[in-house]
Amino acid sequence: MLFRKKPNDIFNKKRSKAFHHQATPGSEPGTLIAHPDLMSVELKMQLIAYNERDLVEVDISDPTEIKPYLEKYTVTWLNVVGLGDIDALQKIASIFNFHALAMEDVANVHQRPKIEEYDGCMFGVTRIPEVTGEELTLPQFSFFWGSNYVVTFEESFDTIDNLDPTRIRIKNGGRRQRLLRPDYLTYAILDTIIDSYFPIVEFYGSKLDDIEEKVIQNPSANVVVSIHNFKHYLMQLRRAIWSQREALRTLSEYTKTTDRDMRFFIRDCEDHTIQIIDILETYRERTSGLMDVYLSSISNKMNSTIKILTAIATIFMPLTFIAGVYGMNFKTDVSPWNMPELSWRFGYFYALGLFLVTGISLGVLFWRNGWFKSK
């Protein structure tokens, strides 16, 4: 699924497990090592086989059950979910004669998107974007296609719903003649995966709008954390889609000599990746400017606070002066000019009134000039 709910997990900065496990340095090339986090995932194999007249969809428990379908149907699509069962993976590789190095890339789920040619088949790796709460993960999706088959591998059950649009296209019989070709089926799968990036990008676009609004209206330390996490997710998406674009370009060059019609469809996929890259570049520029906006907002907020405090201090300055003047210890009996107000019957009320008039006058003056406004 593209979006999975995870309550009370706002911008939890957890990197995908796909980039934390690799084979032990010095291991023999082609060694299959199950990812520790995927060993608990139960293996599930779903098979769709069809020709011009018939279509079957079955769940199989043993790889040896695949052979009759390969002999009977024009196209056989085997989708394998769960990469913890190394024995099953080796059986599948033996049936289809997959190269050991390609199978190693399937099991070690830290590969970048790519397309490679092997004897008798093509091999590819891509990544399917998923969002949990607001956290992005990019589980690996591997695939092979040959003369009459397509075999796909997924890390876990979380991504299985992403291929439903392709299954529906097969069952509805749309463009069945093209779908009778494994290369076109592979294109349909890739097209579905690449299109799954658009709602993710749109989702993060709306989150970027929210962050921008918070930066301007209520800049805080939490907003800075959100900005840094958002930059991390953009970097992950950009890295995945850039590699995907290069992989599609490789496939487009390959189809120049094998199938000109197919090249047009691959080029359409490549165009979608370019659209996503353009959007992500725009987001990255906006995100880079958010820190400047944040610092400007903090500075403006501080300036407003300082302005208000300055106004208050300015109001009390003349009052302090007046209090200081009338606090001087002059003797009125020595000279009638020595603070005559001290001997006046209403001198106290005169001083209070002078305080009040001065303070109110300055307050009104500052208010009319906008000094007490926060914006």
C-alpha positions in Angstrom: 0.0 0.0 0.0 1.2 3.5 -0.7 0.0 5.0 2.6 -0.1 3.2 5.9 -1.4 4.8 9.1 0.9 5.1 12.0 -0.6 7.3 14.8 1.5 9.7 16.8 4.5 9.3 14.6 5.2 12.8 13.1 8.4 12.9 11.0 10.0 9.9 12.7 13.4 9.9 11.1 14.0 6.2 10.6 15.9 5.1 7.5 14.7 2.2 5.4 16.1 -1.2 6.4 17.0 -1.7 2.8 20.2 0.3 3.1 21.4 -1.3 6.3 22.3 -4.8 5.2 24.8 -6.1 2.8 26.7 -9.3 2.3 29.8 -9.9 4.4 32.9 -8.3 2.8 34.8 -11.0 1.0 31.8 -13.3 0.4 31.8 -15.4 -2.8 30.0 -13.6 -5.6 26.5 -14.9 -6.0 26.1 -15.9 -2.4 22.4 -15.6 -1.2 22.0 -14.1 2.3 18.6 -13.4 3.6 18.0 -10.0 5.2 17.5 -10.5 9.0 14.3 -8.3 9.0 12.8 -10.4 6.1 13.4 -13.9 7.5 10.2 -13.7 9.5 8.1 -12.9 6.4 6.3 -16.0 5.1 7.0 -16.7 1.5 4.0 -16.3 -0.8 4.0 -17.0 -4.5 1.1 -15.8 -6.7 1.0 -16.9 -10.3 -1.0 -15.5 -13.2 -0.7 -17.4 -16.5 -2.7 -16.5 -19.7 -2.9 -16.7 -23.4 -5.3 -15.5 -26.1 -8.2 -17.5 -24.7 -7.5 -18.5 -21.1 -6.3 -16.9 -17.9 -5.6 -18.6 -14.5 -4.6 -17.1 -11.2 -3.4 -19.4 -8.5 -1.3 -19.3 -5.3 1.4 -21.9 -5.3 3.4 -23.4 -2.4 6.3 -25.0 -4.2 8.3 -23.6 -7.1 8.1 -26.9 -9.0 4.4 -26.2 -9.6 5.4 -23.5 -12.0 6.7 -25.7 -14.9 3.3 -26.9 -16.3 2.1 -23.2 -16.6 5.3 -22.3 -18.5 4.7 -25.0 -21.0 1.0 -24.3 -21.5 0.5 -20.5 -21.5 2.0 -17.7 -23.6 2.9 -15.6 -20.5 3.4 -16.7 -17.0 3.8 -14.0 -14.3 5.1 -15.3 -10.9 5.1 -12.8 -8.1 7.2 -13.8 -5.1 6.6 -12.0 -1.8 9.1 -12.5 1.0 12.8 -13.0 0.6 13.7 -14.9 3.7 13.4 -18.4 2.3 16.8 -18.9 0.5 16.0 -22.5 -0.5 12.9 -21.4 -2.4 14.7 -18.6 -4.1 17.4 -21.0 -5.3 14.7 -23.4 -6.6 13.1 -20.5 -8.6 16.5 -19.5 -9.9 17.1 -23.1 -11.0 13.8 -23.4 -12.8 14.3 -20.1 -14.8 18.1 -20.4 -15.1 18.6 -17.0 -13.4 22.2 -15.9 -13.0 23.6 -16.2 -9.5 24.8 -12.5 -9.4 21.3 -11.4 -10.3 19.8 -13.5 -7.5 22.3 -12.1 -5.1 20.9 -8.6 -5.9 17.4 -9.9 -5.3 18.2 -11.2 -1.8 20.4 -8.3 -0.7 17.9 -5.5 -0.7 20.2 -2.5 -0.9 20.4 -2.2 -4.7 19.9 1.0 -6.6 17.4 0.9 -9.5 19.0 -0.6 -12.6 18.4 -2.7 -15.7 20.9 -5.4 -16.7 21.0 -8.0 -19.5 21.8 -11.6 -18.9 21.8 -14.7 -21.1 18.2 -15.4 -22.0 16.6 -12.8 -19.8 16.6 -9.2 -18.6 16.9 -8.3 -14.9 15.9 -5.1 -13.2 15.6 -3.5 -9.8 13.4 -0.6 -8.8 11.9 0.8 -5.5 8.3 1.3 -4.5 7.6 4.4 -2.4 5.5 3.9 0.8 4.5 6.4 3.5 3.8 5.4 7.1 2.4 8.4 8.9 4.8 10.8 7.3 7.8 8.6 7.2 9.0 7.4 3.8 10.3 3.9 3.0 11.5 2.5 -0.3 11.3 -1.3 -0.3 13.1 -3.0 -3.2 11.3 -4.6 -6.1 13.2 -6.9 -8.4 12.1 -8.5 -11.6 13.1 -10.8 -14.5 11.6 -11.2 -17.9 12.3 -13.7 -20.6 10.7 -15.2 -23.7 7.5 -16.3 -22.0 7.7 -15.3 -18.3 7.9 -12.4 -15.9 9.1 -13.1 -12.3 8.9 -10.3 -9.7 10.2 -10.3 -6.1 9.0 -8.1 -3.2 10.4 -7.7 0.3 7.1 -8.1 2.2 3.3 -7.9 1.9 3.2 -4.2 2.4 3.7 -3.5 -1.3 1.6 -6.2 -2.8 -1.4 -3.9 -3.4 0.7 -1.7 -5.7 0.5 -4.3 -8.5 -3.3 -4.6 -8.5 -3.8 -2.1 -11.3 -1.6 -4.3 -13.6 -3.5 -7.5 -12.5 -6.8 -5.7 -13.3 -5.5 -4.7 -16.8 -4.7 -8.4 -17.5 -8.0 -9.7 -16.3 -10.0 -7.0 -18.1 -8.3 -8.0 -21.4 -7.3 -4.4 -22.2 -4.7 -4.5 -25.0 -4.5 -8.2 -24.5 -2.4 -8.6 -27.7 0.3 -6.4 -26.2 0.0 -8.1 -22.8 0.7 -11.4 -24.4 4.3 -10.2 -24.6 6.4 -10.5 -21.4 8.3 -7.3 -22.2 5.0 -5.3 -22.4 3.8 -6.9 -19.1 7.1 -5.7 -17.6 6.5 -2.2 -18.9 3.0 -2.3 -17.4 4.4 -3.2 -14.0 7.1 -0.5 -14.2 4.6 2.0 -15.3 2.4 1.2 -12.3 5.3 1.5 -9.9 6.5 4.8 -11.4 3.0 6.2 -11.3 2.8 5.3 -7.6 5.4 8.1 -7.0 3.0 10.8 -8.0 0.6 10.6 -5.0 3.6 10.3 -2.7 5.1 13.5 -4.2 1.7 15.2 -4.0 1.4 14.2 -0.3 4.8 15.6 0.5 3.9 18.8 -1.5 1.0 19.4 0.8 3.2 18.8 3.9 5.7 21.3 2.5 2.9 23.9 2.3 2.1 23.2 5.9 5.7 23.6 7.0 6.0 26.9 5.1 2.9 28.1 6.9 4.3 27.1 10.3 7.7 28.7 9.5 6.0 32.0 8.8 3.3 32.0 11.5 4.8 30.1 14.3 8.6 29.4 13.9 9.9 27.0 16.5 12.5 24.3 17.1 10.0 21.6 16.0 9.7 23.3 12.6 13.4 23.0 12.1 13.2 19.3 12.8 10.4 19.0 10.3 12.5 20.8 7.7 15.5 18.5 8.2 13.3 15.4 8.0 11.6 16.6 4.9 14.9 17.2 3.2 15.9 13.7 4.1 12.7 12.2 2.5 13.2 14.4 -0.6 16.8 13.1 -0.9 15.6 9.5 -0.7 13.0 10.0 -3.4 15.3 11.9 -5.6 18.1 9.3 -5.4 15.6 6.5 -6.2 13.9 8.3 -9.1 17.2 9.5 -10.6 18.5 5.9 -10.7 15.2 4.8 -12.1 15.6 7.3 -14.9 19.0 6.0 -15.8 17.7 2.4 -15.7 14.9 3.3 -18.1 17.3 5.0 -20.4 19.4 1.8 -20.5 16.2 -0.1 -21.4 15.3 2.4 -24.0 18.7 1.9 -25.7 18.2 -1.9 -25.5 14.8 -1.7 -27.2 16.2 0.4 -30.1 17.5 -2.8 -31.7 15.0 -5.3 -30.3 11.5 -3.7 -30.5 11.0 -0.2 -31.8 7.3 -0.1 -30.7 8.3 -1.1 -27.1 10.8 1.8 -27.0 7.9 4.3 -27.3 6.3 2.9 -24.1 9.6 2.9 -22.2 10.2 6.5 -23.3 6.8 7.4 -21.9 7.9 5.9 -18.5 11.1 7.8 -18.7 9.1 11.0 -19.3 7.1 10.3 -16.1 10.4 10.0 -14.1 11.5 13.4 -15.5 8.2 15.0 -14.4 8.8 13.6 -10.9 12.4 14.8 -10.9 11.3 18.3 -11.9 8.8 18.4 -9.0 11.3 17.1 -6.5 13.8 19.7 -7.7 11.2 22.4 -7.1 10.5 21.0 -3.6 14.2 20.9 -2.8 14.7 24.6 -3.7 11.7 25.5 -1.6 13.0 23.4 1.3 16.5 25.0 1.0 14.9 28.4 1.3 12.8 27.4 4.3 15.7 27.8 6.7 16.3 31.4 5.5 12.6 32.1 5.9 12.8 30.5 9.4 15.7 32.7 10.5 14.0 35.8 9.0 10.8 34.9 10.9 12.7 34.5 14.2 14.5 37.8 13.6 11.3 39.6 12.8 9.6 38.1 15.9 12.6 39.2 18.0 12.5 42.6 16.5 8.8 43.0 17.3 9.5 41.9 20.9 12.4 44.3 21.3 10.3 47.1 19.8 7.5 46.6 22.4 10.0 46.4 25.2 11.8 49.5 24.0 8.4 51.3 23.9 7.6 50.3 27.4 11.1 51.3 28.6 10.8 54.7 26.8 7.5 55.4 28.5 9.1 54.8 31.9 12.1 56.9 31.2 10.4 60.3 31.7 8.5 58.9 34.7 11.8 57.8 36.2 13.2 61.3 35.5 10.2 63.0 37.2 10.5 60.6 40.2 14.2 61.4 40.4 13.7 65.1 40.4 11.1 65.1 43.1 13.1 62.6 45.1 16.0 65.2 45.6 16.5 66.3 49.2 16.2 70.1 48.9 15.2 72.2 51.9 12.3 74.5 51.1 13.0 76.5 54.3 16.4 77.6 53.0 15.0 79.1 49.7 11.4 79.4 48.3 12.8 78.1 45.0 14.0 74.8 46.4 11.3 72.5 45.2 8.3 74.7 46.0 6.0 71.8 45.1 7.1 70.0 48.2 5.4 72.6 50.4 2.3 72.7 48.2 -0.9 71.1 49.5 -1.6 69.3 46.2 2.0 68.5 45.3 1.6 64.7 45.6 -1.5 64.7 43.3 0.4 67.0 40.9 3.3 64.5 40.7 0.9 61.5 40.1 -1.0 63.4 37.4 2.3 64.3 35.7 3.2 60.6 35.7 -0.2 59.7 34.3 -0.3 62.3 31.6 3.3 61.6 30.4 2.8 57.8 30.3 -0.6 58.0 28.5 0.7 60.6 26.0 3.8 58.5 25.1 1.6 55.3 24.9 -0.8 56.9 22.5 2.0 58.2 20.4 3.7 54.8 20.1 0.4 53.0 19.4 -0.5 55.4 16.6 3.0 54.8 15.1 2.5 51.0 15.3 5.1 50.2 17.8 2.9 47.9 19.8 1.9 45.8 16.7 3.6 42.4 16.5 3.6 42.3 12.7 
